[in-house]
């Protein structure tokens, strides 16, 4: 269980999936500096949105040192966290907190399975570092309300750190698409599920050849259940969701174990074989 009151002792690692020069990561740096002066950035050289928890396995990775505590990696968000912990901090104090984001756009519902922002926090969690992923909800064509995240993130972080959370859990935080004064508060909710619609667009190139574009359609963010991240954001609240790395569905596992007891395994297979 991670818990801390003295945030000045923190060493914070920051990454994202929008790239090392993205506006959101600069906002997150400002937020991190409200907690400690020991802030490091290791982020993708270019945008990696939708990279999920992917690794670069078929080519070498290169690190570009931008400044003493700021690095760019030509890989995925997961690559960045692995490189930071294994190489950049090799022989030195490891990060005590990892912050990912702030993502340009939401990471709610099924987004968490695709999100590079969440994946960076997931990788750090696997490496034993308490982690929080941040996303600022916005709509295409709008100015992103970074001030909302910048205002509320330090407050949310301090509350989370004062309570603590298990080592196998990461925190996923989404800020509503509202100005600071219109935010109603914070809700601690479960991961939601959208009314999923087709987001694959079919089109023709100038030569008449068919191509497809994923994510081209507007998504329906209407929640299908109450007390979820989707509902909280829709109602004007900040949504905080603890995500568990263990994907086992316990109820189904227990059902299977009761139906097929371990002691009967060998007997059953021998009967089938004969």
C-alpha positions as CSV (number, residue, x, y, z in Angstrom):
1,X,0.0,0.0,0.0
2,X,1.4,3.4,-1.0
3,X,0.7,6.2,1.3
4,X,2.6,9.5,1.9
5,X,2.0,12.8,3.6
6,X,5.5,14.3,3.0
7,X,5.3,14.8,-0.8
8,X,8.7,16.6,-0.8
9,X,10.4,13.3,-0.5
10,X,8.8,12.1,-3.8
11,X,10.8,11.4,-7.0
12,X,8.2,11.7,-9.8
13,X,8.5,10.1,-13.2
14,X,6.3,11.6,-15.9
15,X,5.4,10.0,-19.3
16,X,2.5,10.1,-21.7
17,X,1.3,8.9,-25.1
18,X,0.9,12.3,-26.9
19,X,4.6,12.9,-27.1
20,X,7.3,14.6,-25.1
21,X,6.4,18.1,-26.5
22,X,2.7,17.8,-26.0
23,X,0.9,20.6,-24.1
24,X,-0.6,18.1,-21.6
25,X,2.8,16.8,-20.4
26,X,3.9,20.4,-19.7
27,X,0.8,20.9,-17.6
28,X,1.6,17.7,-15.7
29,X,5.1,18.9,-15.0
30,X,3.7,22.0,-13.4
31,X,1.4,19.8,-11.3
32,X,4.2,17.5,-10.2
33,X,6.3,20.5,-9.2
34,X,3.6,21.5,-6.7
35,X,4.5,18.3,-4.8
36,X,8.3,18.0,-5.2
37,X,11.3,19.5,-7.1
38,X,12.5,16.0,-8.1
39,X,10.6,15.6,-11.3
40,X,11.7,13.6,-14.4
41,X,10.2,13.3,-17.9
42,X,10.7,10.3,-20.1
43,X,8.2,10.3,-22.9
44,X,7.7,9.2,-26.5
45,X,9.5,11.2,-29.2
46,X,6.3,11.3,-31.2
47,X,2.6,10.7,-30.6
48,X,1.7,7.1,-29.6
49,X,-2.1,7.4,-29.0
50,X,-3.8,4.0,-29.0
51,X,-0.5,2.2,-28.5
52,X,-1.9,0.5,-25.4
53,X,0.5,-1.7,-23.5
54,X,2.7,-2.4,-26.5
55,X,6.5,-3.0,-26.6
56,X,8.9,-2.3,-29.4
57,X,10.5,-5.7,-30.1
58,X,11.7,-5.6,-33.7
59,X,14.1,-2.6,-33.7
60,X,16.4,-0.9,-31.3
61,X,15.3,2.0,-29.1
62,X,17.1,5.3,-28.9
63,X,17.1,7.8,-26.1
64,X,17.5,11.6,-26.7
65,X,18.5,13.6,-23.7
66,X,16.7,17.0,-24.0
67,X,17.8,18.4,-20.7
68,X,19.2,17.0,-17.4
69,X,15.8,15.5,-16.3
70,X,14.0,15.3,-19.7
71,X,14.3,12.5,-22.2
72,X,12.6,11.4,-25.4
73,X,12.4,7.8,-26.4
74,X,11.6,6.7,-30.0
75,X,9.1,4.1,-28.8
76,X,5.9,3.5,-27.0
77,X,4.8,4.7,-23.5
78,X,5.6,1.3,-22.1
79,X,9.0,1.4,-23.7
80,X,9.6,4.8,-22.0
81,X,8.8,3.6,-18.5
82,X,11.0,0.5,-19.0
83,X,13.9,2.5,-20.2
84,X,13.5,5.1,-17.5
85,X,13.4,2.6,-14.6
86,X,16.0,0.1,-16.0
87,X,18.5,2.6,-17.6
88,X,18.0,6.2,-16.8
89,X,17.6,5.5,-13.1
90,X,20.1,2.6,-13.1
91,X,22.2,2.8,-9.9
92,X,20.2,5.7,-8.6
93,X,17.1,6.3,-6.5
94,X,14.1,4.9,-8.3
95,X,10.9,6.9,-8.9
96,X,8.5,6.8,-5.9
97,X,5.5,8.0,-8.0
98,X,4.7,7.8,-11.7
99,X,2.3,10.3,-13.4
100,X,1.0,9.7,-16.9
101,X,-0.6,12.3,-19.2
102,X,-2.2,14.7,-19.2
103,X,-3.9,13.0,-22.2
104,X,-5.6,15.2,-24.8
105,X,-9.0,13.6,-24.6
106,X,-10.8,11.2,-22.3
107,X,-9.6,7.7,-21.2
108,X,-12.8,6.2,-19.8
109,X,-14.8,3.0,-20.3
110,X,-13.2,0.7,-22.9
111,X,-10.6,3.4,-23.7
112,X,-8.4,2.1,-20.9
113,X,-7.6,-1.1,-22.9
114,X,-6.3,1.0,-25.8
115,X,-4.8,3.9,-24.0
116,X,-1.1,4.5,-24.1
117,X,-1.6,6.9,-21.2
118,X,-3.0,4.2,-19.0
119,X,-0.5,1.7,-20.3
120,X,2.5,3.9,-19.1
121,X,0.9,3.9,-15.6
122,X,0.2,0.2,-15.8
123,X,3.9,-0.6,-16.7
124,X,5.1,1.5,-13.8
125,X,2.7,-0.3,-11.5
126,X,4.1,-3.6,-12.7
127,X,7.5,-2.3,-11.8
128,X,6.4,-1.5,-8.3
129,X,5.9,2.3,-8.7
130,X,2.6,3.8,-7.5
131,X,1.0,5.4,-10.6
132,X,-1.8,7.7,-11.7
133,X,-3.0,8.3,-15.3
134,X,-4.6,11.7,-16.1
135,X,-6.8,12.7,-19.0
136,X,-8.6,15.9,-19.9
137,X,-11.9,15.4,-21.6
138,X,-12.4,17.6,-24.7
139,X,-14.3,17.7,-28.0
140,X,-12.8,18.0,-31.5
141,X,-12.4,21.6,-32.5
142,X,-12.5,23.0,-28.9
143,X,-9.8,24.6,-27.0
144,X,-8.6,22.1,-24.3
145,X,-9.4,23.3,-20.8
146,X,-6.0,22.5,-19.4
147,X,-6.6,24.9,-16.5
148,X,-9.2,22.6,-15.1
149,X,-6.8,19.7,-14.8
150,X,-4.0,21.9,-13.6
151,X,-6.2,23.3,-10.8
152,X,-7.7,20.1,-9.5
153,X,-4.9,17.5,-10.1
154,X,-2.7,18.5,-7.2
155,X,-5.8,18.3,-4.9
156,X,-6.8,14.9,-6.2
157,X,-3.2,13.7,-5.9
158,X,-2.7,14.8,-2.3
159,X,-6.0,13.1,-1.3
160,X,-5.0,9.8,-3.1
161,X,-1.5,9.8,-1.6
162,X,-2.8,10.5,1.9
163,X,-5.1,7.4,1.7
164,X,-2.9,5.1,-0.4
165,X,-3.8,2.2,-2.7
166,X,-2.5,-1.4,-3.2
167,X,0.6,-2.2,-5.2
168,X,-1.4,-4.0,-7.9
169,X,-3.7,-1.0,-8.5
170,X,-3.3,2.2,-10.6
171,X,-5.5,5.2,-10.5
172,X,-7.2,6.6,-13.6
173,X,-8.4,10.2,-13.4
174,X,-10.5,12.0,-16.0
175,X,-11.3,15.8,-15.8
176,X,-14.6,17.0,-17.3
177,X,-14.8,19.3,-20.3
178,X,-15.7,22.3,-18.0
179,X,-14.0,25.5,-16.8
180,X,-12.7,25.2,-13.3
181,X,-15.6,27.0,-11.6
182,X,-18.2,24.7,-13.2
183,X,-16.7,21.4,-11.9
184,X,-19.0,20.0,-9.3
185,X,-16.5,17.9,-7.3
186,X,-14.8,14.5,-7.4
187,X,-16.4,11.1,-7.6
188,X,-14.7,7.7,-7.0
189,X,-16.4,5.4,-9.5
190,X,-16.0,2.2,-11.5
191,X,-15.0,1.8,-15.1
192,X,-18.0,2.3,-17.4
193,X,-19.0,0.9,-20.7
194,X,-20.2,2.9,-23.7
195,X,-23.1,2.3,-26.1
196,X,-20.5,1.2,-28.6
197,X,-21.1,2.2,-32.2
198,X,-19.1,1.6,-35.4
199,X,-16.1,3.9,-35.5
200,X,-14.6,2.4,-38.7
201,X,-14.9,4.8,-41.6
202,X,-14.6,3.6,-45.2
203,X,-13.5,6.0,-47.9
204,X,-11.9,6.2,-51.3
205,X,-8.4,7.7,-52.1
206,X,-7.8,9.8,-55.3
207,X,-7.1,6.7,-57.3
208,X,-10.4,5.1,-56.2
209,X,-8.9,2.6,-53.9
210,X,-10.8,1.8,-50.6
211,X,-9.2,2.7,-47.3
212,X,-10.4,2.6,-43.7
213,X,-9.9,5.0,-40.8
214,X,-10.4,3.8,-37.3
215,X,-12.0,6.3,-34.9
216,X,-13.6,8.5,-37.5
217,X,-17.1,8.5,-36.1
218,X,-18.4,10.5,-33.1
219,X,-18.6,8.2,-30.0
220,X,-21.6,7.9,-27.8
221,X,-20.4,8.6,-24.3
222,X,-23.8,7.9,-22.7
223,X,-23.2,5.6,-19.7
224,X,-24.9,2.2,-19.6
225,X,-24.6,2.0,-15.8
226,X,-24.7,4.3,-12.8
227,X,-21.7,5.2,-10.7
228,X,-19.2,5.0,-13.5
229,X,-16.5,7.2,-15.0
230,X,-18.8,8.0,-17.9
231,X,-21.7,9.1,-15.7
232,X,-19.5,11.2,-13.4
233,X,-18.0,13.1,-16.3
234,X,-21.4,13.6,-18.0
235,X,-22.7,15.1,-14.7
236,X,-19.7,17.5,-14.4
237,X,-17.6,15.7,-11.8
238,X,-13.9,14.6,-11.9
239,X,-13.9,10.8,-12.2
240,X,-11.3,8.7,-10.3
241,X,-11.2,5.0,-11.0
242,X,-8.9,2.4,-9.4
243,X,-7.8,-0.1,-12.0
244,X,-6.6,-3.6,-11.0
245,X,-3.8,-5.3,-12.9
246,X,-5.2,-8.8,-12.1
247,X,-7.8,-9.3,-14.9
248,X,-9.1,-12.6,-13.3
249,X,-12.9,-12.7,-13.0
250,X,-13.1,-14.2,-9.5
251,X,-16.8,-15.2,-9.7
252,X,-16.3,-17.2,-12.9
253,X,-13.1,-18.7,-11.6
254,X,-14.9,-20.0,-8.5
255,X,-17.7,-21.4,-10.6
256,X,-15.2,-23.3,-12.8
257,X,-13.3,-24.6,-9.8
258,X,-16.5,-25.9,-8.1
259,X,-17.6,-27.6,-11.4
260,X,-14.1,-29.0,-12.1
261,X,-12.3,-29.7,-8.8
262,X,-8.6,-30.0,-9.0
263,X,-8.5,-33.5,-7.6
264,X,-10.7,-34.7,-10.4
265,X,-8.4,-33.4,-13.2
266,X,-6.2,-36.5,-13.6
267,X,-9.1,-38.9,-13.3
268,X,-11.2,-37.0,-15.9
269,X,-8.4,-36.8,-18.4
270,X,-7.5,-40.5,-18.0
271,X,-11.1,-41.5,-18.7
272,X,-11.2,-39.3,-21.8
273,X,-7.9,-40.8,-23.0
274,X,-9.1,-44.3,-22.6
